[in-house]
């Protein structure tokens, strides 16, 4: 037995070395897969109809055809190829050296007693076409003008000559109390519409560039498609990282693929905190609250682990929807996109862990049929990330920030050129 044990003992280290090697190989495999180290570099995929406008945009917006800079890094920036890390940088770490633009907060009383707020930022330089242009901006879910990605974008837009108006989603600001038993929902356009009307009335000469991020993209597209009048004085619209159809997305958002179920849980937890911070107004003894909103719904809210559960038990009831399906069907911009006639830029990232690839067939099909629509799909960016590299850390100004302003500048130049040509034709016609 002793001889047998002596013969077997020398083999044990080799076995352990094999296990260690297998463990290291597994870790390296996970790193390669999660960080997309083998992912190629390429310009964004563009889906559009060949038209004079599209050709002008391709010439005027180099970011649309430029190979993404997110891959041209030294070793310290390879993590930016991961949609998860891009999303985490946006969601938790925010921007490095984020600016603090100064704005004035405006308060608007809604017909139901709710108090809508938005922040107004004046331009810091002359616009490229020398005219008055205002960006009306709708942030992502539960976001507001104090979020770092909004501050960074607003500062950049101001420096490019744009006035900016940023909606604060109803109930999202921690220091602003609700004045009615209702908060923002997935597709309610009331507060955004009130902000736009204020801008149009206060600045009668201004033209508008409509911008929406994530959930805000759904709201702005739905708002424009609800009425032709809503598109008056609107130069263009840009939607970034939205999902287009909540009804189609709900099933994919419960799947573990790309960790969507985990993201769903985190977002639901944040929504619960916001709703519970207003529970006295939303669930207190108030005769004005929705008849279907009860203490039982509050109990279900405490145990909710997904956005769908929160939407079903609370959010849909603010507007009297009888079911979650009806709520998602009516609140999604899917049925309004074809009613938008101004130039429309739809931006998504192929590695967005929140937006399933099946949802991207919606903007693709639209841009293949409509000359005013262009769908831009870069390989990398995550959900509202789109960070680019510098030496050690991502640059605070992202590809997304620069693209939105570049596209808006191009549309302004396009409209000015059209107007000049029209004036010239009328003058020639008058002489004849």
Buried (B, 14 or more C-beta within 10 A) or exposed (E): EEEEEEEEEEEEEEEEEEEEEEEEEEEEEEBEEBBBBEBEEEBBBBBBBEEEBBEBBBEBBEBBEEEBBBBEBEEEBBBBBBBBBBBBBBBEEBBBEBBEBEBEEBEBEBEEEBBBBBBBBEBBEEBBBEBBBBBBBBBBBBBBBBBBBBBBBBBBBBBBBBBBBBBBBBBBBEEBEBBBBBBBBBBBBBBBBBBBEBBBEEBEEBBBBBBBBBBBBBBBBBBBBBEEEBBEBBBBBBBBBBBBBBBBBBEBBEEEEBBBBEBBBEBBEBBBEBBBBBEEBBBEEEEEBBEEBBEEBBEBBEEBEBBBBBBBBBBBBBBEBEEBBBBBBBBBBBEBBEBBEBBBBBBBBBBBBBBBEEBBEBBBBBBEEBBBBBBBBBBBBBBBBBBBBEEEBBBBBBBBBBBBBBBBBBBBBBBBEEEEEEEEEEEEEEEE
